[in-house]
Amino acid sequence: MPDFVPSKGAPQREATHRQIAAVLDELAEEVEALGAQLCVDMDIAMRHMDILQAIDLIAQKQRSLAGLLTADCPAAGVERIAIDVLRDRLRLLG
């Protein structure tokens, strides 16, 4: 009798993670589109640069988390995250 029996839920969990990653990517695109629309008006862009940068950071974090959900090796996926604060925060969980 084998010591390890793969969980029947693993393929379902992987499919769920892929779907969550797809939604996170879609949300990142939507957030970036909102930021781009605000940048069309140069007066708004100049007065609210810090907010526009925060919007961009949200999209970057969403994409990083999406990539992590579909990574073959989560630990390596964390190390590939370009956003220092997010990478360090996820390292603390490991």
CYANA upper distance limits for C-alpha pairs under 8 A (distance plus 0.5 A):
  6 PRO  CA     10 ALA  CA      8.02
  8 LYS  CA     12 GLN  CA      8.36
  9 GLY  CA     13 ARG  CA      6.54
 10 ALA  CA     14 GLU  CA      6.64
 11 PRO  CA     15 ALA  CA      6.66
 12 GLN  CA     16 THR  CA      6.60
 13 ARG  CA     17 HIS  CA      6.61
 14 GLU  CA     18 ARG  CA      6.69
 14 GLU  CA     70 THR  CA      8.24
 15 ALA  CA     19 GLN  CA      6.75
 16 THR  CA     20 ILE  CA      6.65
 17 HIS  CA     21 ALA  CA      6.53
 17 HIS  CA     69 LEU  CA      6.10
 17 HIS  CA     70 THR  CA      7.07
 18 ARG  CA     22 ALA  CA      6.68
 18 ARG  CA     69 LEU  CA      7.38
 18 ARG  CA     70 THR  CA      6.52
 19 GLN  CA     23 VAL  CA      6.79
 20 ILE  CA     24 LEU  CA      6.67
 20 ILE  CA     66 ALA  CA      7.69
 20 ILE  CA     69 LEU  CA      8.28
 21 ALA  CA     25 ASP  CA      6.68
 21 ALA  CA     63 ARG  CA      8.46
 21 ALA  CA     65 LEU  CA      7.82
 21 ALA  CA     66 ALA  CA      4.52
 21 ALA  CA     67 GLY  CA      7.36
 21 ALA  CA     69 LEU  CA      6.63
 21 ALA  CA     70 THR  CA      7.51
 22 ALA  CA     26 GLU  CA      6.70
 22 ALA  CA     66 ALA  CA      7.49
 23 VAL  CA     27 LEU  CA      6.61
 24 LEU  CA     28 ALA  CA      6.65
 24 LEU  CA     62 GLN  CA      5.95
 24 LEU  CA     63 ARG  CA      7.00
 24 LEU  CA     65 LEU  CA      8.10
 24 LEU  CA     66 ALA  CA      6.28
 25 ASP  CA     29 GLU  CA      6.84
 25 ASP  CA     62 GLN  CA      7.05
 25 ASP  CA     63 ARG  CA      6.07
 25 ASP  CA     66 ALA  CA      6.95
 26 GLU  CA     30 GLU  CA      6.80
 27 LEU  CA     31 VAL  CA      6.56
 27 LEU  CA     59 ALA  CA      7.91
 27 LEU  CA     62 GLN  CA      7.99
 28 ALA  CA     32 GLU  CA      6.59
 28 ALA  CA     58 ILE  CA      7.83
 28 ALA  CA     59 ALA  CA      4.70
 28 ALA  CA     60 GLN  CA      7.62
 28 ALA  CA     62 GLN  CA      6.36
 28 ALA  CA     63 ARG  CA      6.98
 29 GLU  CA     33 ALA  CA      6.59
 29 GLU  CA     59 ALA  CA      7.64
 30 GLU  CA     34 LEU  CA      6.78
 31 VAL  CA     35 GLY  CA      6.84
 31 VAL  CA     55 ILE  CA      7.13
 31 VAL  CA     56 ASP  CA      7.98
 31 VAL  CA     58 ILE  CA      8.14
 31 VAL  CA     59 ALA  CA      6.62
 32 GLU  CA     36 ALA  CA      6.58
 32 GLU  CA     55 ILE  CA      7.56
 32 GLU  CA     56 ASP  CA      6.73
 32 GLU  CA     59 ALA  CA      6.88
 33 ALA  CA     37 GLN  CA      6.68
 34 LEU  CA     38 LEU  CA      6.90
 35 GLY  CA     39 CYS  CA      6.78
 35 GLY  CA     52 LEU  CA      6.44
 35 GLY  CA     55 ILE  CA      6.88
 35 GLY  CA     56 ASP  CA      7.67
 36 ALA  CA     40 VAL  CA      7.05
 37 GLN  CA     41 ASP  CA      8.24
 38 LEU  CA     44 ILE  CA      7.09
 38 LEU  CA     45 ALA  CA      6.97
 38 LEU  CA     52 LEU  CA      8.40
 39 CYS  CA     44 ILE  CA      7.30
 39 CYS  CA     45 ALA  CA      5.40
 39 CYS  CA     52 LEU  CA      8.48
 40 VAL  CA     45 ALA  CA      8.03
 41 ASP  CA     45 ALA  CA      6.73
 42 MET  CA     46 MET  CA      6.52
 43 ASP  CA     47 ARG  CA      6.67
 44 ILE  CA     48 HIS  CA      6.35
 45 ALA  CA     49 MET  CA      6.02
 45 ALA  CA     52 LEU  CA      7.81
 48 HIS  CA     52 LEU  CA      6.77
 49 MET  CA     53 GLN  CA      6.60
 50 ASP  CA     54 ALA  CA      6.75
 51 ILE  CA     55 ILE  CA      6.74
 52 LEU  CA     56 ASP  CA      6.82
 53 GLN  CA     57 LEU  CA      6.69
 54 ALA  CA     58 ILE  CA      6.77
 55 ILE  CA     59 ALA  CA      7.08
 56 ASP  CA     60 GLN  CA      6.79
 57 LEU  CA     61 LYS  CA      6.60
 58 ILE  CA     62 GLN  CA      6.72
 59 ALA  CA     63 ARG  CA      6.77
 60 GLN  CA     64 SER  CA      6.66
 60 GLN  CA     83 ILE  CA      8.43
 61 LYS  CA     65 LEU  CA      6.64
 61 LYS  CA     83 ILE  CA      7.97
 61 LYS  CA     86 LEU  CA      7.84
 62 GLN  CA     66 ALA  CA      6.60
 63 ARG  CA     67 GLY  CA      6.68
 64 SER  CA     68 LEU  CA      6.73
 64 SER  CA     81 ILE  CA      6.50
 64 SER  CA     82 ALA  CA      8.49
 65 LEU  CA     69 LEU  CA      6.74
 66 ALA  CA     70 THR  CA      7.22
 67 GLY  CA     71 ALA  CA      6.54
 67 GLY  CA     77 GLY  CA      7.76
 68 LEU  CA     74 PRO  CA      6.57
 68 LEU  CA     77 GLY  CA      5.84
 68 LEU  CA     78 VAL  CA      7.17
 69 LEU  CA     74 PRO  CA      8.11
 71 ALA  CA     76 ALA  CA      8.48
 71 ALA  CA     77 GLY  CA      6.30
 72 ASP  CA     77 GLY  CA      8.40
 73 CYS  CA     77 GLY  CA      6.63
 74 PRO  CA     78 VAL  CA      6.64
 75 ALA  CA     79 GLU  CA      7.07
 75 ALA  CA     94 GLY  CA      8.38
 76 ALA  CA     80 ARG  CA      6.95
 77 GLY  CA     81 ILE  CA      7.24
 78 VAL  CA     87 ARG  CA      6.28
 78 VAL  CA     90 LEU  CA      7.20
 78 VAL  CA     91 ARG  CA      7.53
 79 GLU  CA     87 ARG  CA      7.15
 81 ILE  CA     86 LEU  CA      7.93
 81 ILE  CA     87 ARG  CA      6.13
 82 ALA  CA     87 ARG  CA      7.76
 83 ILE  CA     87 ARG  CA      6.56
 84 ASP  CA     88 ASP  CA      6.46
 85 VAL  CA     89 ARG  CA      6.59
 86 LEU  CA     90 LEU  CA      6.68
 87 ARG  CA     91 ARG  CA      6.65
 88 ASP  CA     92 LEU  CA      6.97
 89 ARG  CA     93 LEU  CA      7.57
 90 LEU  CA     94 GLY  CA      7.48
